[in-house]
Amino acid sequence: MQRASHHELRSAFRALLSSNDCFHTASVFDPMSARIAADLGFEVGILGGSVASLQVLAAPDFALISLSEFVEQATRIGRVSRLPVIADADHGYGNALNVMRTVVELERAGIAALTIEDTLLPAQFGRKSTDLIPVDEGVGKIRAALEARVDAALAIIARTHAGVLAVDEVIRRTLAYQAAGADAICLVGVENFAHLEQIAAALSVPLMLVTYGNPQLRDNERLAKLGVRIVVNGHAAYFAAIKATYDCLREQRGGAASELSASELAHKYTLPEEYLVWAEEFMNVKE
C-alpha cells in the first residue's frame, strides 16, 4: 500500500486550509486508528493531548505527559499514516525555546500541523488551569515555532480560549498571533455563531474550532463561510475503544456488559480524585 511522504501530507493539509470547505477531524491515537481513519475517507486526523495522556499514562489531562512521550506516540502514527495529522502540542511543553524543540521533534515524527496554545501550563501554584500567558509571550512562542520548522509546509496553528476572555481580548490576541505569522487560529470555548462571527470578522487566516459537539455550532456550511476549515468535535473514537475494551474483558470474566459510559470509565481508571487531592495539598489549587 503506497503511502504519501510527510511533505505530501503537509501539502494536503495546506490544501484543506486554503479550500472553501469545513472538515471534521478523526481522533487518531495509535497506528491502527490512523489507518482506519484514512481508509474511511477522513481528510484529516488529530492526536489530542488529552487522548495521548490517557493512552500513554492512563492519567487525566493535567499536563502530565512529557514531550518525549507525546512525540513517541506521534512517531508511531506518523510511520503509517496516510492522512495528515494535527498534533495538539498543548503549550509547546514550556517556554518559546521549548516550543522550538517541540516543533523539531514533531516535524520529524511526521505531523502535518500542530497547535500551540497560550494557556499557562502546567497550572501554577495557587492558580487555575484556565489562566493564559501574556499576549507577547504567546507571540514569542508562535514566532519561535515558525523559526524552528524546516519544512515550510508544516502548519503552525495558534490556539486560544475564547470561553474565558471578553470578545475584544480574544480578537486582540488572535490578531497578534495572525500578525506573528500563524498559519491558522484555533479557538476553544466559542459559544455560538454570534460569538464566532464577532471573532471571525477580524481575522483573515483560516480557523480551527474545538467544539466538543456544541449543538450551537453544527451548521457546516455556515462554519465554512466564516472561514472555519477544521472542526474538532471531540475524541469519541478513543472513548468508544475504552468502552469496548472494558465490556469485552468484563464478558471474559463472566459479567454482563456494563452500564458505565465511556467517560465514566475513563474517569474511574484515570484516578482524577487522587490528582485533585495532591493539587490541593501541594499546589494550593482549589477550583
Sequence and secondary structure as in RCSB ss.txt:
>XXXX:A:sequence
MQRASHHELRSAFRALLSSNDCFHTASVFDPMSARIAADLGFEVGILGGSVASLQVLAAPDFALISLSEFVEQAT
RIGRVSRLPVIADADHGYGNALNVMRTVVELERAGIAALTIEDTLLPAQFGRKSTDLIPVDEGVGKIRAALEARV
DAALAIIARTHAGVLAVDEVIRRTLAYQAAGADAICLVGVENFAHLEQIAAALSVPLMLVTYGNPQLRDNERLAK
LGVRIVVNGHAAYFAAIKATYDCLREQRGGAASELSASELAHKYTLPEEYLVWAEEFMNVKE
>XXXX:A:secstr
     HHHHHHHHHHHHTSSS EE EE  SHHHHHHHHHTT S EEE HHHHHHHHH   SSS S HHHHHHHHH
HHHHH SS EEEE TT SSSHHHHHHHHHHHHHHT SEEEEE B  S  TT  TT B  HHHHHHHHHHHHHH S
STTSEEEEEEETTSS HHHHHHHHHHHHHTT SEEEEE   SHHHHHHHHTT  S EEEE TT GGG  HHHHHH
TTEEEEE   HHHHHHHHHHHHHHHHHTT       HHHHHHHHH HHHHHHHHHHHS    
